Structure formats: structure tokens, C-alpha cells
């Protein structure tokens, strides 16, 4: 019987995956907390300091540790550096300096950096979603009243 470990596949790095999943979960933990807390309740000084330290830690983890772990993984495990050139499938991106048609030499280091930018875009979008959700929690939307055939709202007389 052959045992296959998912974490030993090429391209899998435990430190990067834990930092990515951990920072996402630490960000989403705000939602259950926000549902329990009354929207009109003011934060005390201690609660504000604790919340700011938490947010700073999550921001550091998301924008500092996670991209760093990807860069370390791409450099050490995948070998994506400036000397490794992208040729593409069947050599369709082979640069002119290597005997191909492409006037641009593409290195794997550029792909690594693009992935770092995408990690940042993911976390910016996630934090914007969480901040918008936090600001809108507790807002009640008004129900639309039924309208008559003339377009006027129907109101029951009581």
C-alpha cells in the first residue's frame, strides 16, 4: 500500500499554508464576535486597545508573514530565482536570447512577485469586506409596503 502525504507534494509548504489559512481565519473570527456585540454599544478604552492590538497582529501576520513565507518557499523549495527562465509549454515563450521568438525574457522571479501582489490584493479585499460588514452590522432595512394598482402604498387603517 502506498501512503500519499498531501503536504509533501511539490509546491506545498506548511509554513506558507498555515500563515495563509491562519491569517484568513483570524480575520473572519471578527464576524461571530460582531454578531454577539450590540451595534450601538460603545467600546471602552481597554476594549479599544485590545482590539487595536489584535488588528495590528492580524495585519502583521497577513501582510508581513504570509508574503514572506511565499517568497521563502518560492526561493528555497521551488527554486524560482532570476536565473530560471520561463519557456512556457512547448517553448512558446522562449526568449530571443535563448533562440526563441519572444523579445522579452521572463523569469520565475517575476511570477513569484506577482503572486506576492495577489496575496496582498486578497488580504486588502478581505479586510475591506470585514470593515464594511462591521460598519453595516445592526442596520435595519425598511420593508417595502405593498402598492396599489395606482402605485401608491397600501396602508391598513387600524
Buried (B, 14 or more C-beta within 10 A) or exposed (E): EEEEEEEEEEEEBEBBBEBBEBBBEBBEEBEEEBEEBEEEEEEEEEEEEEEEEBBEEBBEBBBEBBBBBBBEBBBEEBEBEEEBBBBEEEEEBBBEEEEBEBEEBBBBBEBBBEBBEEBBEBBEEBBEEBEEEBEEEEEEEEEEEEEEEEEEEEEEEE
